[in-house]
Amino acid sequence: MTNADAGPFAIFRRHEFGLLAAVIGVALLTLVLDTQHNYWFRPGSSAVDLTRTASQLGLISLGAAIVIISGGIDLSVGAVIAFSGTICASILLLLAPEQMLTNQPLPHGVIAAAIGGAILSGVMIGSLHAWLITIVGLPPFIATLGTLVGLRSLARAICEAVTLEVQGGTSTQINVSDATFRSLAHWSFTAILLGVTTLLLAGLLGKTVIGRHLYALGGNEQAARLSGIRTDNLKWLAYCLSAVLASIAGVIAVAEQSVATPQTLGVNAELNAIAAAVVGGCSLQGGVGTMTGTVLGALFLRVAIDGVAKIIKTGADVYQGLIVGVLVVCAVTLTKSSDQSRIARKLLSGRLGLVTILNLTLLAATLMALIGGKLLAGSVQLETSWLAGLTGLSALGLMLILRSNLAGGPRRMLLIVWAVATVVVSIGLDRAYPGWQRSAAVSQIQQLGGKVSQNDDGLIVDLAGTQATSSDVLRLFPRLKFFPAVAELRLSGTQVDDSLVGQRGGSFPAVKKVDVTGAKMTDGGRMKLKRAVPGAAVIP
């Protein structure tokens, strides 16, 4: 992808089509796996949430993309969001202290001045970056890393100084409740702002001399300089655009949260912005990328993160960083070469390739073990350990095929066989698994000296009079869930004690009657048992 791909209508390029297809695919997968089917039953609210989050990420991603295309990197985006947002709120508090402290409407002029101050701070920060890189000679990584560390601390110091001056006491946050200011975070405004910004920057890159020079700068800075291009001015423009867009995002963040908190605003935003740009097709080596691709990259990241949140629900934020990291690594790997079969053989060749295959196999199995059960809950009957093993073997087979030296035709045929075999084996195991578990449960009961019978209400598990312990019964429970119904669980005269319930009451299968007469269970244990199996008759 060169500067020829960078016009306003670059969405029709192959990479952008692929991203759009990926967005639709992830959305459809979420629709199927989400037990609440939010995308189907609440399409409006889901679309608004996605538009709001993707628009905010898209703004800062455009700035990050401009810098990456020019051959640089900007690690300060999150800190700039925090600093500019704090500057905006501080100006509001200084110019209209009475209205701010009493939650009265703010004059529009004051709001405009605050927004202007925040944007001006972005210009100053971008200029500082350009000076450190072009005049002082610092690498972009070091220059922006310094402001990443320093700006957030400076923002907090400013916040405390301003609140001390106006309120008479220091505070690490400034509340902003004005309705007009908060409307800046409305999803429709941010979406329009992103659309206009994208068109303007796409036009800049694809239709102007400055845009062609930015691509040339990122492709080969020395050649660009020898060609008479004023590279220092271009770097100033790139870093200023990035900082200004981050400043605008800072104002929107304060408007959305109704508070400026320098210690939390924009945390990890720089990583997400770079990730969206890279997924959108920007090369970290510079000289490659489009604005439409970057926006689609931001949308793809947000759809993927939102999909995981809707499928996993509780604790989904734990996996957000993992998702972003995996997508970035995959995107960078796939953009290294247009010949994917050749790069696959190269990446997996040699002894280090074998170690990499082992690493990726373990990673695939581990990911399935961690989130597979949550993603596929209700859709499959296999337990997590089986899913992890199946995923690991499938990934191993795929990578061995990619490592092979087979020609294009045989390789494609082998990949088709691998795909079909994976689907057939997965479906076959999933259908056979319940029968295996039922047989294993019957065998386990018989080994304990018990009996299994059936009546009109369901299965009767009779361990009465055996030496079965709580541990034996607990190991049996996971397999009982594969029976249509469990009518009775007879544990009279066994060695079962209060540890049967303990902290694992939730592991009990659905059962209609439990007999613990003569077992070693206390009255307190029986009370816990009744709570563990509500609706069941507990005897005695």
Secondary structure as UniProt FT lines:
FT   HELIX           3..5
FT   TURN            8..9
FT   HELIX           10..12
FT   HELIX           14..33
FT   TURN            35..36
FT   HELIX           38..41
FT   HELIX           43..69
FT   TURN            70..71
FT   HELIX           77..95
FT   HELIX           97..101
FT   TURN            102..103
FT   HELIX           108..131
FT   HELIX           132..136
FT   HELIX           140..167
FT   STRAND          174..175
FT   HELIX           179..182
FT   HELIX           183..185
FT   HELIX           187..207
FT   HELIX           209..219
FT   HELIX           221..226
FT   TURN            227..228
FT   HELIX           231..257
FT   STRAND          259..260
FT   TURN            262..268
FT   HELIX           269..279
FT   TURN            280..281
FT   TURN            284..285
FT   HELIX           291..312
FT   TURN            314..315
FT   HELIX           316..319
FT   HELIX           320..334
FT   HELIX           340..347
FT   HELIX           350..367
FT   HELIX           368..372
FT   HELIX           373..375
FT   TURN            376..379
FT   HELIX           384..403
FT   HELIX           408..447
FT   TURN            448..449
FT   STRAND          451..455
FT   TURN            456..457
FT   STRAND          458..462
FT   TURN            464..465
FT   HELIX           470..480
FT   TURN            481..482
FT   STRAND          486..490
FT   TURN            492..493
FT   HELIX           498..500
FT   TURN            501..503
FT   HELIX           505..507
FT   STRAND          511..515
FT   TURN            517..518
FT   HELIX           523..532
FT   TURN            534..535
FT   STRAND          537..539
//
